[in-house]
Amino acid sequence: SNRLASSDTSLTADFVISILHDLNMTPAFVRPFCLEYLAPWLFNIESFAQAADREQDTSKSEKMKELLNLLAEDTFKHHELYPVFLAKVWTIVGTLAKLLSYALDTLIARAVESGITGDIFESIVGIVVTLASRNPKLVSSTLISRLVKSLEKTSISPTDFIDEHPIWPETVVLLRFVLMLSFQNLIHVQKTLPDLL
């Protein structure tokens, strides 16, 4: 898988989609091996992010977002594989700086959609902590920057109570993510303290 992933990157999207689709039909004892086989291909997804940023190519950007959504969806769907997804998929994504910001955007959107209660949200929190364990500086600064912007938006059209503001669902998700990172000592205080003050 390593050689094929590095020699023929054009197969990446189709390969990832195929593996994730076939995961449902694979016997349970084989599924962890499928994710291990998938791991080298994740590095190629970052090239979509780089191409999307460099060329302003929306098709590559959309394909990358689709792949990240599929990875997230399969992580939620296969509860028994959750630790394997964290170890074999999300740990790698956490090392890929260009892909990481897109992954955080995807996870924040999914968290806002699901709300802050329930299994899906708890799974997303676990993924965010896993990403931060690989790249604490980037994850914490991204989340805190978005949190500050979110709080600033509440002053544009103030409401009587902050939880009535349209931006509140995103704000509470970001607050929860930052809280969980603080429990794991992944906030990277040296860089983010000025933003917090």
Backbone as a printed PyTorch tensor [residue, N CA C, xyz], in Angstrom:
tensor([[[  0.8250,  -1.1970,   0.0000],
         [  0.0000,   0.0000,   0.0000],
         [  0.8650,   1.2550,   0.0000]],

        [[  1.9760,   1.2260,   0.7410],
         [  2.8660,   2.3910,   0.7760],
         [  3.3990,   2.7360,  -0.6050]],

        [[  3.8850,   1.7140,  -1.3150],
         [  4.4590,   1.9710,  -2.6470],
         [  3.3990,   2.4420,  -3.6250]],

        [[  2.2420,   1.8120,  -3.6010],
         [  1.1790,   2.1940,  -4.5210],
         [  0.6780,   3.6050,  -4.2190]],

        [[  0.5270,   3.9350,  -2.9420],
         [  0.0600,   5.2790,  -2.5570],
         [  1.0370,   6.3580,  -3.0110]],

        [[  2.3310,   6.0730,  -2.9480],
         [  3.3080,   7.0870,  -3.3470],
         [  3.5410,   7.1150,  -4.8510]],

        [[  3.3080,   5.9920,  -5.5290],
         [  3.5910,   5.9600,  -6.9660],
         [  2.4030,   6.3970,  -7.8230]],

        [[  1.1880,   6.1950,  -7.3540],
         [  0.0280,   6.5640,  -8.1690],
         [ -0.9820,   7.3490,  -7.3400]],

        [[ -0.6590,   8.6200,  -7.1010],
         [ -1.5000,   9.4580,  -6.2410],
         [ -2.8570,   9.7660,  -6.8570]],

        [[ -2.9910,   9.6170,  -8.1710],
         [ -4.2710,   9.9210,  -8.8190],
         [ -5.3820,   8.9640,  -8.3850]],

        [[ -5.0110,   7.8250,  -7.8170],
         [ -6.0090,   6.8540,  -7.3540],
         [ -6.5380,   7.1580,  -5.9500]],

        [[ -5.9950,   8.1700,  -5.2990],
         [ -6.2730,   8.4080,  -3.8840],
         [ -7.7560,   8.5100,  -3.5730]],

        [[ -8.4630,   9.4150,  -4.2380],
         [ -9.8770,   9.6430,  -3.9080],
         [-10.6850,   8.3660,  -4.1060]],

        [[-10.4950,   7.7160,  -5.2470],
         [-11.2540,   6.4890,  -5.5210],
         [-10.9060,   5.3900,  -4.5300]],

        [[ -9.6420,   5.2960,  -4.1730],
         [ -9.2120,   4.2580,  -3.2460],
         [ -9.8060,   4.4740,  -1.8510]],

        [[ -9.7330,   5.6960,  -1.3530],
         [-10.2650,   5.9970,  -0.0210],
         [-11.7720,   5.7510,   0.0110]],

        [[-12.4760,   6.2310,  -1.0020],
         [-13.9270,   6.0170,  -1.0670],
         [-14.2480,   4.5350,  -1.1160]],

        [[-13.4990,   3.7800,  -1.9040],
         [-13.7330,   2.3420,  -2.0220],
         [-13.5100,   1.6160,  -0.6940]],

        [[-12.4100,   1.9380,  -0.0190],
         [-12.1190,   1.2890,   1.2680],
         [-13.2300,   1.5870,   2.2690]],

        [[-13.6330,   2.8460,   2.3640],
         [-14.6530,   3.2200,   3.3390],
         [-16.0110,   2.6080,   2.9870]],

        [[-16.3220,   2.5270,   1.7170],
         [-17.5830,   1.9010,   1.2980],
         [-17.5740,   0.4090,   1.5990]],

        [[-16.4630,  -0.2380,   1.3060],
         [-16.3710,  -1.6830,   1.5040],
         [-16.2050,  -2.0850,   2.9640]],

        [[-15.9070,  -1.1330,   3.8150],
         [-15.7500,  -1.4190,   5.2400],
         [-17.0240,  -2.0400,   5.8160]],

        [[-18.1680,  -1.6170,   5.3100],
         [-19.4460,  -2.1520,   5.7880],
         [-19.6190,  -3.6220,   5.4400]],

        [[-19.0400,  -4.0430,   4.3320],
         [-19.2320,  -5.4190,   3.8690],
         [-18.0980,  -6.3610,   4.2810]],

        [[-17.0980,  -5.8140,   4.9400],
         [-15.9320,  -6.5920,   5.3320],
         [-16.1830,  -7.2580,   6.6790]],

        [[-15.7130,  -8.4900,   6.8650],
         [-15.8510,  -9.1190,   8.1860],
         [-15.1710,  -8.2620,   9.2660]],

        [[-15.7450,  -8.2740,  10.4510],
         [-15.2860,  -7.4050,  11.5400],
         [-13.8020,  -7.5570,  11.8390]],

        [[-13.2770,  -8.7830,  11.7960],
         [-11.8720,  -8.9840,  12.1620],
         [-10.9020,  -8.4370,  11.1130]],

        [[-11.3880,  -8.1330,   9.8950],
         [-10.5320,  -7.6280,   8.8190],
         [-10.5180,  -6.0940,   8.7860]],

        [[-11.5290,  -5.4750,   9.3750],
         [-11.6720,  -4.0180,   9.2720],
         [-10.4570,  -3.2280,   9.7810]],

        [[ -9.8610,  -3.5870,  10.9110],
         [ -8.6680,  -2.8260,  11.3350],
         [ -7.5350,  -2.8720,  10.3020]],

        [[ -7.4120,  -3.9860,   9.6100],
         [ -6.3740,  -4.1040,   8.5780],
         [ -6.6850,  -3.2050,   7.3810]],

        [[ -7.9750,  -3.0560,   7.0810],
         [ -8.3640,  -2.1470,   5.9910],
         [ -7.9520,  -0.7180,   6.3190]],

        [[ -8.1530,  -0.3170,   7.5670],
         [ -7.7620,   1.0440,   7.9600],
         [ -6.2540,   1.2080,   7.9640]],

        [[ -5.5520,   0.1610,   8.3240],
         [ -4.0940,   0.2180,   8.2780],
         [ -3.6100,   0.3360,   6.8270]],

        [[ -4.2900,  -0.3650,   5.9150],
         [ -3.9570,  -0.3010,   4.5000],
         [ -4.2810,   1.0870,   3.9360]],

        [[ -5.3010,   1.7400,   4.5010],
         [ -5.7180,   3.0700,   4.0640],
         [ -4.7350,   4.1660,   4.4870]],

        [[ -4.0720,   3.9720,   5.6120],
         [ -3.2410,   5.0090,   6.2270],
         [ -2.2670,   5.7100,   5.2670]],

        [[ -1.4910,   5.0080,   4.4550],
         [ -0.5330,   5.7200,   3.5840],
         [ -1.2030,   6.6490,   2.5680]],

        [[ -2.4450,   6.3570,   2.2360],
         [ -3.1480,   7.1650,   1.2460],
         [ -3.5750,   8.5180,   1.8120]],

        [[ -3.6470,   8.6260,   3.1250],
         [ -4.0720,   9.8820,   3.7530],
         [ -3.0890,  11.0110,   3.4590]],

        [[ -1.8200,  10.6720,   3.3160],
         [ -0.8200,  11.6940,   3.0090],
         [ -1.1100,  12.3510,   1.6610]],

        [[ -1.7110,  11.6120,   0.7430],
         [ -2.0330,  12.1620,  -0.5710],
         [ -3.1810,  13.1600,  -0.5110]],

        [[ -4.0740,  13.0160,   0.4830],
         [ -5.1840,  13.9500,   0.5890],
         [ -4.6670,  15.3520,   0.8740]],

        [[ -3.5500,  15.4390,   1.5890],
         [ -2.9740,  16.7580,   1.8550],
         [ -2.5860,  17.4600,   0.5550]],

        [[ -2.1920,  16.7100,  -0.4660],
         [ -1.8500,  17.3410,  -1.7460],
         [ -3.0780,  18.0090,  -2.3660]],

        [[ -4.2820,  17.4780,  -2.0910],
         [ -5.5050,  18.1480,  -2.5410],
         [ -5.6270,  19.5110,  -1.8700]],

        [[ -5.3140,  19.5520,  -0.5660],
         [ -5.3880,  20.8150,   0.1830],
         [ -4.3810,  21.8130,  -0.3700]],

        [[ -3.1660,  21.3540,  -0.6420],
         [ -2.1430,  22.2480,  -1.1760],
         [ -2.5350,  22.7580,  -2.5530]],

        [[ -3.0530,  21.8710,  -3.4070],
         [ -3.4730,  22.2770,  -4.7500],
         [ -4.6600,  23.2370,  -4.6760]],

        [[ -5.5830,  22.9590,  -3.7760],
         [ -6.7490,  23.8280,  -3.6260],
         [ -6.3310,  25.2190,  -3.1790]],

        [[ -5.3840,  25.3020,  -2.2490],
         [ -4.9050,  26.6000,  -1.7700],
         [ -4.1090,  27.3270,  -2.8490]],

        [[ -3.2520,  26.5860,  -3.5370],
         [ -2.3430,  27.1910,  -4.5110],
         [ -3.0810,  27.6260,  -5.7740]],

        [[ -3.9360,  26.7680,  -6.2950],
         [ -4.5640,  27.0200,  -7.5930],
         [ -5.9860,  27.5500,  -7.4790]],

        [[ -6.4720,  27.6820,  -6.2610],
         [ -7.8730,  28.0550,  -6.0660],
         [ -8.7910,  27.0950,  -6.8290]],

        [[ -8.4270,  25.8260,  -6.8020],
         [ -9.1650,  24.7810,  -7.5180],
         [-10.2900,  24.2610,  -6.6360]],

        [[-11.5200,  24.6370,  -6.9700],
         [-12.6560,  24.2450,  -6.1290],
         [-12.9680,  22.7560,  -6.2440]],

        [[-12.6660,  22.1330,  -7.3830],
         [-12.9670,  20.7000,  -7.5100],
         [-12.1020,  19.8760,  -6.5600]],

        [[-10.8290,  20.2310,  -6.4270],
         [ -9.9510,  19.5220,  -5.4940],
         [-10.3540,  19.8060,  -4.0510]],

        [[-10.7420,  21.0260,  -3.8080],
         [-11.1890,  21.3970,  -2.4700],
         [-12.4510,  20.6180,  -2.0920]],

        [[-13.3870,  20.5050,  -3.0170],
         [-14.6280,  19.7650,  -2.7530],
         [-14.3520,  18.2740,  -2.5570]],

        [[-13.4440,  17.7220,  -3.3450],
         [-13.0980,  16.3040,  -3.2110],
         [-12.4580,  16.0420,  -1.8500]],

        [[-11.5870,  16.9440,  -1.4310],
         [-10.9410,  16.7830,  -0.1300],
         [-11.9720,  16.8590,   0.9920]],

        [[-12.8930,  17.8050,   0.9230],
         [-13.9400,  17.9290,   1.9360],
         [-14.8330,  16.6910,   1.9530]],

        [[-15.1110,  16.1520,   0.7760],
         [-15.9150,  14.9240,   0.6990],
         [-15.1920,  13.7680,   1.3940]],

        [[-13.8930,  13.6380,   1.1530],
         [-13.1260,  12.5630,   1.7850],
         [-13.0780,  12.7340,   3.3040]],

        [[-12.8940,  13.9550,   3.7690],
         [-12.8700,  14.2090,   5.2150],
         [-14.2280,  13.9060,   5.8470]],

        [[-15.3030,  14.2720,   5.1540],
         [-16.6410,  13.9580,   5.6500],
         [-16.8770,  12.4550,   5.7100]],

        [[-16.4010,  11.7340,   4.6890],
         [-16.5330,  10.2720,   4.6950],
         [-15.7480,   9.6470,   5.8480]],

        [[-14.5440,  10.1340,   6.0670],
         [-13.7370,   9.6260,   7.1810],
         [-14.4380,   9.8750,   8.5160]],

        [[-14.9840,  11.0820,   8.6670],
         [-15.6990,  11.4040,   9.9080],
         [-16.9410,  10.5260,  10.0480]],

        [[-17.6970,  10.4080,   8.9950],
         [-18.9390,   9.6190,   9.0410],
         [-18.6570,   8.1600,   9.3870]],

        [[-17.6420,   7.5860,   8.7830],
         [-17.3220,   6.1880,   9.0810],
         [-16.7660,   6.0280,  10.4980]],

        [[-16.0960,   7.0450,  11.0010],
         [-15.6270,   7.0010,  12.3820],
         [-16.8170,   6.9300,  13.3320]],

        [[-17.8670,   7.7040,  13.0430],
         [-19.0610,   7.6920,  13.9050],
         [-19.8400,   6.3890,  13.7430]],

        [[-19.8860,   5.8890,  12.5140],
         [-20.7240,   4.7260,  12.2200],
         [-20.1700,   3.4340,  12.8080]],

        [[-18.8630,   3.2890,  12.8090],
         [-18.2340,   2.0460,  13.2610],
         [-17.6830,   2.2290,  14.6740]],

        [[-18.5700,   2.1630,  15.6570],
         [-18.1760,   2.3810,  17.0560],
         [-17.0600,   1.4370,  17.4900]],

        [[-17.1370,   0.2020,  17.0360],
         [-16.1480,  -0.8020,  17.4490],
         [-14.7480,  -0.4880,  16.9130]],

        [[-14.6800,   0.3370,  15.8610],
         [-13.3910,   0.6980,  15.2570],
         [-12.9070,   2.0850,  15.6800]],

        [[-13.6330,   2.7260,  16.5710],
         [-13.2940,   4.1020,  16.9510],
         [-11.8240,   4.2470,  17.3670]],

        [[-11.3020,   3.3990,  18.2580],
         [ -9.8770,   3.5390,  18.6180],
         [ -8.9390,   3.3300,  17.4240]],

        [[ -9.3290,   2.4570,  16.5070],
         [ -8.4950,   2.1910,  15.3350],
         [ -8.5210,   3.4070,  14.4010]],

        [[ -9.7090,   3.9950,  14.2200],
         [ -9.7960,   5.2200,  13.4140],
         [ -8.9160,   6.3240,  14.0140]],

        [[ -8.9620,   6.4800,  15.3360],
         [ -8.1230,   7.5080,  15.9660],
         [ -6.6500,   7.2370,  15.7160]],

        [[ -6.2430,   5.9870,  15.8830],
         [ -4.8250,   5.6350,  15.7700],
         [ -4.3260,   5.6180,  14.3300]],

        [[ -5.1310,   5.0980,  13.4090],
         [ -4.6600,   4.8840,  12.0310],
         [ -5.0350,   5.9980,  11.0610]],

        [[ -6.0810,   6.7650,  11.3840],
         [ -6.5440,   7.8050,  10.4620],
         [ -6.2890,   9.1970,  11.0410]],

        [[ -6.9100,   9.4930,  12.1620],
         [ -6.8780,  10.8630,  12.6760],
         [ -5.5100,  11.2540,  13.2190]],

        [[ -4.7360,  10.3030,  13.7130],
         [ -3.3740,  10.6220,  14.1550],
         [ -2.5400,  11.0930,  12.9720]],

        [[ -2.7230,  10.4650,  11.8320],
         [ -1.9920,  10.8820,  10.6240],
         [ -2.4720,  12.2540,  10.1590]],

        [[ -3.7910,  12.4580,  10.1410],
         [ -4.3230,  13.7610,   9.7310],
         [ -3.7570,  14.8660,  10.6210]],

        [[ -3.5660,  14.5770,  11.9030],
         [ -3.0110,  15.5610,  12.8240],
         [ -1.5920,  15.9890,  12.5030]],

        [[ -0.8740,  15.1860,  11.7440],
         [  0.4920,  15.5330,  11.3660],
         [  0.5590,  16.3370,  10.0640]],

        [[ -0.5420,  16.4490,   9.3610],
         [ -0.5750,  17.0910,   8.0510],
         [ -1.1450,  18.5050,   8.1770]],

        [[ -0.2690,  19.4730,   8.3170],
         [ -0.6740,  20.8440,   8.6460],
         [ -1.6700,  21.4390,   7.6490]],

        [[ -1.4530,  21.2440,   6.3690],
         [ -2.3540,  21.8210,   5.3610],
         [ -3.7460,  21.1960,   5.4430]],

        [[ -3.8040,  19.9280,   5.7140],
         [ -5.0760,  19.2120,   5.7860],
         [ -5.7890,  19.4650,   7.1060]],

        [[ -5.0310,  19.7760,   8.1260],
         [ -5.5690,  19.9040,   9.4760],
         [ -6.6320,  20.9930,   9.5830]],

        [[ -6.4110,  22.1340,   8.9620],
         [ -7.4030,  23.2110,   9.0610],
         [ -8.7160,  22.8120,   8.3850]],

        [[ -8.6270,  22.1000,   7.2610],
         [ -9.8420,  21.6050,   6.6040],
         [-10.5390,  20.5580,   7.4670]],

        [[ -9.7540,  19.7130,   8.1170],
         [-10.3310,  18.6930,   8.9950],
         [-11.0530,  19.3510,  10.1650]],

        [[-10.4550,  20.3810,  10.7470],
         [-11.1100,  21.0870,  11.8510],
         [-12.3970,  21.7590,  11.3900]],

        [[-12.3800,  22.3660,  10.2100],
         [-13.6010,  22.9720,   9.6710],
         [-14.7060,  21.9290,   9.5260]],

        [[-14.3400,  20.7620,   9.0010],
         [-15.3080,  19.6820,   8.8150],
         [-15.8620,  19.2260,  10.1540]],

        [[-14.9850,  19.0330,  11.1290],
         [-15.4150,  18.5470,  12.4370],
         [-16.2560,  19.5840,  13.1820]],

        [[-15.9110,  20.8500,  13.0660],
         [-16.7060,  21.9010,  13.7060],
         [-18.1020,  21.9360,  13.0920]],

        [[-18.1840,  21.8700,  11.7720],
         [-19.4930,  21.8640,  11.1010],
         [-20.3320,  20.6630,  11.5430]],

        [[-19.6940,  19.4790,  11.6090],
         [-20.4260,  18.2810,  12.0540],
         [-20.8720,  18.4080,  13.5030]],

        [[-20.0480,  19.0210,  14.3490],
         [-20.3890,  19.1910,  15.7650],
         [-21.5450,  20.1720,  15.9370]],

        [[-21.5350,  21.2560,  15.1760],
         [-22.6350,  22.2210,  15.2390],
         [-23.9250,  21.5470,  14.7830]],

        [[-23.8150,  20.7500,  13.7380],
         [-24.9760,  20.0290,  13.2020],
         [-25.5360,  19.0190,  14.2120]],

        [[-24.6690,  18.3150,  14.9170],
         [-25.1160,  17.2610,  15.8330],
         [-25.5200,  17.7980,  17.2050]],

        [[-25.0190,  18.9830,  17.5720],
         [-25.2760,  19.5080,  18.9140],
         [-24.2520,  18.9550,  19.8930]],

        [[-24.2330,  19.5210,  21.1040],
         [-23.1590,  19.1610,  22.0410],
         [-23.5110,  18.0050,  22.9630]],

        [[-24.5660,  17.3280,  22.6630],
         [-24.9020,  16.1400,  23.4460],
         [-24.9380,  14.9380,  22.5110]],

        [[-24.6600,  13.7900,  23.0330],
         [-24.7700,  12.5780,  22.2500],
         [-23.4350,  11.9880,  21.8560]],

        [[-23.5120,  10.8010,  21.3070],
         [-22.3280,  10.0240,  20.9590],
         [-21.5070,  10.6450,  19.8330]],

        [[-22.1900,  11.2260,  18.8450],
         [-21.4450,  11.8080,  17.7180],
         [-20.5740,  12.9510,  18.2100]],

        [[-21.1280,  13.8160,  19.0510],
         [-20.3250,  14.9350,  19.5530],
         [-19.1380,  14.4330,  20.3690]],

        [[-19.3550,  13.4380,  21.2130],
         [-18.2580,  12.8970,  22.0170],
         [-17.1850,  12.2740,  21.1180]],

        [[-17.6030,  11.6500,  20.0270],
         [-16.6360,  11.1120,  19.0670],
         [-15.8280,  12.2250,  18.4180]],

        [[-16.5040,  13.3250,  18.0840],
         [-15.8100,  14.4600,  17.4710],
         [-14.8000,  15.0570,  18.4490]],

        [[-15.1850,  15.1750,  19.7150],
         [-14.2620,  15.6930,  20.7260],
         [-13.0130,  14.8140,  20.7970]],

        [[-13.2030,  13.5030,  20.7700],
         [-12.0660,  12.5820,  20.7860],
         [-11.1560,  12.7650,  19.5790]],

        [[-11.7650,  13.0150,  18.4250],
         [-10.9730,  13.2410,  17.2120],
         [-10.1710,  14.5410,  17.3470]],

        [[-10.8050,  15.6000,  17.8330],
         [-10.1160,  16.8830,  17.9870],
         [ -8.9440,  16.7550,  18.9640]],

        [[ -9.1480,  16.0430,  20.0550],
         [ -8.0600,  15.8290,  21.0130],
         [ -6.9320,  15.0310,  20.3590]],

        [[ -7.2770,  14.0440,  19.5470],
         [ -6.2640,  13.2550,  18.8330],
         [ -5.4820,  14.1410,  17.8700]],

        [[ -6.1750,  14.9940,  17.1230],
         [ -5.4870,  15.9160,  16.2120],
         [ -4.5410,  16.8290,  16.9920]],

        [[ -5.0300,  17.3350,  18.1200],
         [ -4.2110,  18.2500,  18.9300],
         [ -3.0170,  17.5420,  19.5530]],

        [[ -3.1450,  16.2610,  19.8170],
         [ -2.0020,  15.5430,  20.3930],
         [ -0.8380,  15.4680,  19.4100]],

        [[ -1.1210,  15.5620,  18.1410],
         [ -0.0810,  15.5280,  17.1090],
         [  0.4160,  16.9210,  16.7400]],

        [[ -0.4470,  17.9320,  16.8910],
         [ -0.0780,  19.2900,  16.4900],
         [ -0.7800,  20.3000,  17.4150]],

        [[ -0.3660,  20.3480,  18.7000],
         [ -1.0920,  21.1850,  19.6700],
         [ -1.0870,  22.6710,  19.3390]],

        [[  0.0120,  23.1730,  18.8290],
         [  0.1140,  24.6030,  18.5370],
         [ -0.9110,  25.0210,  17.4790]],

        [[ -0.9770,  24.2920,  16.3780],
         [ -1.8810,  24.6570,  15.2830],
         [ -3.3430,  24.4520,  15.6780]],

        [[ -3.6600,  23.3270,  16.3060],
         [ -5.0470,  23.0520,  16.6610],
         [ -5.5520,  24.0550,  17.6880]],

        [[ -4.7860,  24.2760,  18.7460],
         [ -5.2570,  25.1990,  19.7910],
         [ -5.3680,  26.6250,  19.2660]],

        [[ -4.3980,  27.0650,  18.4860],
         [ -4.4750,  28.4400,  17.9700],
         [ -5.6380,  28.6020,  16.9940]],

        [[ -5.9000,  27.5840,  16.1800],
         [ -7.0320,  27.6450,  15.2500],
         [ -8.3450,  27.7080,  16.0050]],

        [[ -8.5210,  26.8420,  16.9890],
         [ -9.7750,  26.8200,  17.7410],
         [ -9.9810,  28.1060,  18.5460]],

        [[ -8.9380,  28.5880,  19.1850],
         [ -9.0830,  29.7990,  19.9900],
         [ -9.3220,  31.0110,  19.1040]],

        [[ -8.6640,  31.0790,  17.9690],
         [ -8.8940,  32.1740,  17.0340],
         [-10.3490,  32.1780,  16.5610]],

        [[-10.8650,  31.0110,  16.2280],
         [-12.2680,  30.9210,  15.7980],
         [-13.2130,  31.2600,  16.9370]],

        [[-12.8640,  30.8540,  18.1530],
         [-13.6950,  31.1610,  19.3090],
         [-13.7610,  32.6680,  19.5420]],

        [[-12.6220,  33.3390,  19.4600],
         [-12.5880,  34.7890,  19.6470],
         [-13.4260,  35.4850,  18.5710]],

        [[-13.2820,  35.0550,  17.3180],
         [-14.0790,  35.6370,  16.2260],
         [-15.5650,  35.3900,  16.4500]],

        [[-15.8870,  34.1980,  16.9130],
         [-17.2750,  33.8550,  17.1910],
         [-17.8580,  34.7550,  18.2770]],

        [[-17.0840,  34.9880,  19.3300],
         [-17.5480,  35.8660,  20.4060],
         [-17.6740,  37.3140,  19.9290]],

        [[-16.7620,  37.7370,  19.0550],
         [-16.8410,  39.0940,  18.5080],
         [-18.1050,  39.2840,  17.6760]],

        [[-18.5410,  38.2310,  16.9900],
         [-19.7490,  38.3230,  16.1620],
         [-20.9990,  38.5690,  17.0010]],

        [[-20.9640,  38.1850,  18.2660],
         [-22.1410,  38.3970,  19.1040],
         [-22.4000,  39.8780,  19.3600]],

        [[-21.3860,  40.7210,  19.1730],
         [-21.5820,  42.1550,  19.3850],
         [-22.1900,  42.8460,  18.1640]],

        [[-22.1840,  42.1830,  17.0290],
         [-22.7260,  42.7910,  15.8050],
         [-24.2350,  42.9710,  15.9080]],

        [[-24.9060,  41.9220,  16.3310],
         [-26.3560,  42.0100,  16.5400],
         [-26.6670,  41.3940,  17.9000]],

        [[-26.4800,  42.1700,  18.9520],
         [-26.6220,  41.6190,  20.3010],
         [-28.0420,  41.1280,  20.6040]],

        [[-28.1030,  40.1200,  21.4680],
         [-29.3760,  39.5990,  21.9500],
         [-29.3820,  39.7180,  23.4720]],

        [[-30.5390,  39.5260,  24.0630],
         [-30.6350,  39.6340,  25.5230],
         [-29.7670,  38.5910,  26.2160]],

        [[-29.7500,  37.4030,  25.6630],
         [-28.9540,  36.3210,  26.2250],
         [-28.0790,  35.7460,  25.1190]],

        [[-26.8370,  35.4380,  25.4600],
         [-25.8940,  34.9660,  24.4390],
         [-26.3470,  33.6570,  23.7970]],

        [[-27.0290,  32.8160,  24.5630],
         [-27.4500,  31.5350,  23.9930],
         [-28.6250,  31.6720,  23.0200]],

        [[-29.1430,  32.8870,  22.8600],
         [-30.1810,  33.1520,  21.8660],
         [-29.5850,  33.6670,  20.5550]],

        [[-28.3040,  33.9470,  20.5650],
         [-27.6420,  34.4910,  19.3730],
         [-27.4510,  33.3810,  18.3340]],

        [[-27.6130,  33.6920,  17.0530],
         [-27.4630,  32.6630,  16.0050],
         [-26.0790,  32.0020,  15.9740]],

        [[-25.0540,  32.6850,  16.4540],
         [-23.6940,  32.1280,  16.4300],
         [-23.4500,  31.2090,  17.6390]],

        [[-24.3650,  31.1640,  18.5860],
         [-24.1650,  30.3920,  19.8130],
         [-23.8520,  28.9230,  19.5610]],

        [[-24.5360,  28.2120,  18.6730],
         [-24.1990,  26.7840,  18.4870],
         [-22.7220,  26.5570,  18.1500]],

        [[-22.1470,  27.4060,  17.3030],
         [-20.7170,  27.2660,  16.9900],
         [-19.8610,  27.6620,  18.1860]],

        [[-20.2620,  28.7090,  18.8890],
         [-19.4930,  29.1830,  20.0410],
         [-19.4010,  28.1150,  21.1150]],

        [[-20.5220,  27.4760,  21.4260],
         [-20.5200,  26.4710,  22.4810],
         [-19.7020,  25.2400,  22.0760]],

        [[-19.7200,  24.9020,  20.8070],
         [-18.8870,  23.7920,  20.3160],
         [-17.4120,  24.1370,  20.5000]],

        [[-17.0190,  25.3310,  20.0970],
         [-15.6210,  25.7490,  20.2300],
         [-15.2020,  25.8160,  21.6970]],

        [[-16.0800,  26.3230,  22.5540],
         [-15.7860,  26.3550,  23.9880],
         [-15.5370,  24.9490,  24.5250]],

        [[-16.3610,  24.0200,  24.1130],
         [-16.2090,  22.6410,  24.5840],
         [-14.9090,  22.0350,  24.0780]],

        [[-14.5580,  22.2920,  22.8260],
         [-13.2920,  21.7810,  22.2960],
         [-12.1130,  22.3330,  23.0900]],

        [[-12.1190,  23.6510,  23.3340],
         [-11.0240,  24.2710,  24.0770],
         [-10.9680,  23.7060,  25.4980]],

        [[-12.1280,  23.5160,  26.1130],
         [-12.1660,  22.9290,  27.4520],
         [-11.5240,  21.5400,  27.4610]],

        [[-11.8600,  20.7130,  26.4850],
         [-11.2970,  19.3660,  26.4320],
         [ -9.7920,  19.3980,  26.1700]],

        [[ -9.3450,  20.3230,  25.3500],
         [ -7.9000,  20.4440,  25.1210],
         [ -7.1820,  20.8910,  26.3880]],

        [[ -7.8420,  21.7390,  27.1760],
         [ -7.2050,  22.1860,  28.4180],
         [ -7.0630,  21.0300,  29.4000]],

        [[ -8.0220,  20.1080,  29.4220],
         [ -7.9140,  18.9430,  30.2900],
         [ -6.7320,  18.0600,  29.8940]],

        [[ -6.4010,  18.0510,  28.6210],
         [ -5.3060,  17.2290,  28.1160],
         [ -3.9950,  18.0100,  28.0540]],

        [[ -4.0110,  19.2630,  28.5320],
         [ -2.8350,  20.1290,  28.5180],
         [ -2.3170,  20.3470,  27.0890]],

        [[ -3.2550,  20.5800,  26.1620],
         [ -2.9040,  20.7590,  24.7540],
         [ -3.2530,  22.1550,  24.2360]],

        [[ -3.4200,  23.1150,  25.1250],
         [ -3.8320,  24.4580,  24.7180],
         [ -2.6790,  25.2610,  24.1250]],

        [[ -1.4580,  24.9320,  24.4640],
         [ -0.2950,  25.6840,  24.0030],
         [ -0.4110,  27.1380,  24.4470]],

        [[ -0.4140,  27.3050,  25.7510],
         [ -0.7080,  28.5760,  26.4040],
         [  0.2130,  29.7000,  25.9570]],

        [[  1.4770,  29.4060,  25.7260],
         [  2.4280,  30.4640,  25.3680],
         [  1.9570,  31.2470,  24.1420]],

        [[  1.3840,  30.5670,  23.1900],
         [  0.9970,  31.2330,  21.9570],
         [ -0.4230,  31.8120,  22.0240]],

        [[ -1.3080,  31.1570,  22.7840],
         [ -2.7300,  31.5460,  22.7240],
         [ -3.1900,  32.4380,  23.8600]],

        [[ -2.4060,  32.6000,  24.9140],
         [ -2.8230,  33.4150,  26.0520],
         [ -3.1580,  34.8560,  25.6560]],

        [[ -2.3720,  35.5210,  24.8000],
         [ -2.7520,  36.8810,  24.4080],
         [ -4.1340,  36.9610,  23.7570]],

        [[ -4.4930,  35.9720,  22.9760],
         [ -5.8330,  35.9590,  22.3590],
         [ -6.9200,  35.7900,  23.3990]],

        [[ -6.6360,  34.9950,  24.4070],
         [ -7.6280,  34.7430,  25.4470],
         [ -7.8520,  35.9610,  26.3350]],

        [[ -6.8030,  36.7600,  26.5190],
         [ -6.9280,  37.9530,  27.3560],
         [ -7.4720,  39.1080,  26.5530]]])
